[in-house]
Amino acid sequence: MVDTKTQYHKIKAEVDAAVIAVMESSQFIGGKPVNDFAEALAKYHGSKHVIPCANGTDALQIAMMALGLKPGDEVITPSFTYIATVEVAALLNIKPVFVEVDKKTFCIDPAAIEKAITPKTKAIIPVHLYGHAADMEAIMEIAAKHNLFVIEDNAQAIGNDYIFSNGTTKKTGSIGHIGCTSFYPSKNLGAFGDGGAIFTDDDALAIKLKMIASHGQSKRYYHDVVGCNSRLDTMQAAILNIKLGHLDEYIAARRKAADYYDAAFAGNKKIEIPFRKGNNKHVFHQYTLILHDTDRDALNQFLADKGVPSMIYYPVPAHRQKMFDAFGGNSYQLPDTDWLTERVISLPIHTELDEEQQAFIVSQVLEFTGR
Ligand SMILES: Cc1ncc(COP(=O)(O)O)c(C=O)c1O
């Protein structure tokens, strides 16, 4: 699905030098590379504060802790997402309240959010799934009206420019009270291991987020609140700082690959190409089709037999996962989420795809579906 090896070889000299510099310094935790990366990312992102951490899952957990969410509070999230988004809520005994997504954008449906608000609701967690932005303008309006926090799960959409109706543009992940992202190796900005970051413009929140990520310390060995240990290690920061300089070109390569697929599948009645709402610049973390009147799992197997990877993101929505039985997961009626879960399939998309590879992938998909 990705080709991180070729991508590395294109920037090998820079990356190798940065890694060797960290090894020579023998400062493996914290230090200048971490600070430099946080500063560069804040600038790129247009966020006042960036708190690096160990992974995207931790970022979400630390965000919920910093906002003071308590057991019994409710957070409204899509069920059609990667499990991390909602798992950390459950871990903190916060109730995830699952709502529908928009069948076109795959992102949380603002109308469904309004209906799910109760006196216990404390936050909304939109996920910019596959790299397409959730409808942040509507979500922020709902949050303001009901005095709720917004935590953006931006793990799949770093670099997406969201355009408000008044024409202003902001990066996804910098619009809510807190944004969270992941540097998992296959992400659009991927480390050579795990990594994550938290974004906020709020000075007081930034202090709390930093403290919680560092054992609740206000200064070394003085622990003011219960926290955790979540650090972006120095080597990852050094690598990410180099890759950040290439992020816009990586996004452009993904969008070009998406354009190629779009053109190749256009007009095919069985294949619905990814919708691109005009209010944001889809960064195509995934290229995900909706199949109509097609045996999706058979196509998945057919492609595998031809040496073409394809993936189902995600085969079981969160509300149907066993882990949420205790939270009444199975009592939810989310027909659009179920509908999508049965029909989506993602094709390889990354920065190194060439037209020859794409032509082969397309030919195999069309051999199965018909033209
Ligand atoms: C939507 C979403 N949220 C959260 C995460 C968690 O990130 P990580 O794997 O870095 O913990 C991921 C990625 O894996 C993700 O895709």
The ligand as a Tripos MOL2 file, in Angstrom:
@<TRIPOS>MOLECULE
LIG
   16    16     1     0     0
SMALL
NO_CHARGES

@<TRIPOS>ATOM
      1 C1         -7.6560    8.2620   12.4890 C.3       1 LIG1
      2 C2         -6.5270    7.8210   13.3630 C.ar      1 LIG1
      3 N1         -6.5130    8.1770   14.6540 N.ar      1 LIG1
      4 C3         -5.5250    7.8220   15.4780 C.ar      1 LIG1
      5 C4         -4.4670    7.0530   15.0390 C.ar      1 LIG1
      6 C5         -3.4660    6.5990   16.0340 C.3       1 LIG1
      7 O1         -2.1630    6.9140   15.7160 O.3       1 LIG1
      8 P1         -0.9550    5.9990   16.2260 P.3       1 LIG1
      9 O2         -0.9500    4.7570   15.4400 O.co2     1 LIG1
     10 O3          0.2480    6.8520   15.9750 O.co2     1 LIG1
     11 O4         -1.1590    5.7660   17.6790 O.co2     1 LIG1
     12 C6         -4.4190    6.6810   13.6810 C.ar      1 LIG1
     13 C7         -3.2990    5.9390   13.0960 C.2       1 LIG1
     14 O5         -2.9060    4.8900   13.2880 O.2       1 LIG1
     15 C8         -5.4890    7.0570   12.8300 C.ar      1 LIG1
     16 O6         -5.4990    6.6860   11.5510 O.3       1 LIG1
@<TRIPOS>BOND
     1     1     2 1
     2     2     3 ar
     3     2    15 ar
     4     3     4 ar
     5     4     5 ar
     6     5     6 1
     7     5    12 ar
     8     6     7 1
     9     7     8 1
    10     8     9 2
    11     8    10 1
    12     8    11 1
    13    12    13 1
    14    12    15 ar
    15    13    14 2
    16    15    16 1
@<TRIPOS>SUBSTRUCTURE
     1 LIG1         1 GROUP 0 **** ****
